[in-house]
Amino acid sequence: MTRVFGDPVDVSVRDGRPVRFVRRGRCYVVRRVLEHWVATRDWWREQDPDGDVLGEREFWRVEASPGTETGVYELRCDVSTQTWLLSRVWD
């Protein structure tokens, strides 16, 4: 089962890949990248509140853990602003 979020997260990147992220004050270490893709299709193009068209979004599905429990998380990066969101969590 997945849960959909839209929570902003702080992501640390090394060699272009997320290596850890902080969500609600808790640090998650990325153990493994399961999938990575870039969405560039027109249906992703929308306008932000300032009227600018948003571009590519990178998605990373990762195994990560804040300690001993490992979970699957989907992180989304807006390429133009380099802002990250937690998109989904798998139970």
Salt bridges, closest charged atoms under 4 A:
ASP7 OD2 - ARG23 NE 3.44
ASP7 OD2 - ARG24 NH2 3.15
GLU35 OE2 - ARG61 NH1 2.58
ASP42 OD1 - ARG45 NE 3.81
GLU46 OE2 - ARG57 NH2 3.07
GLU58 OE1 - HIS36 NE2 2.55
GLU63 OE2 - ARG32 NH2 2.95
GLU74 OE1 - ARG61 NH2 2.74
GLU74 OE2 - ARG88 NE 3.91
ASP91 OD1 - ARG3 NH2 2.67
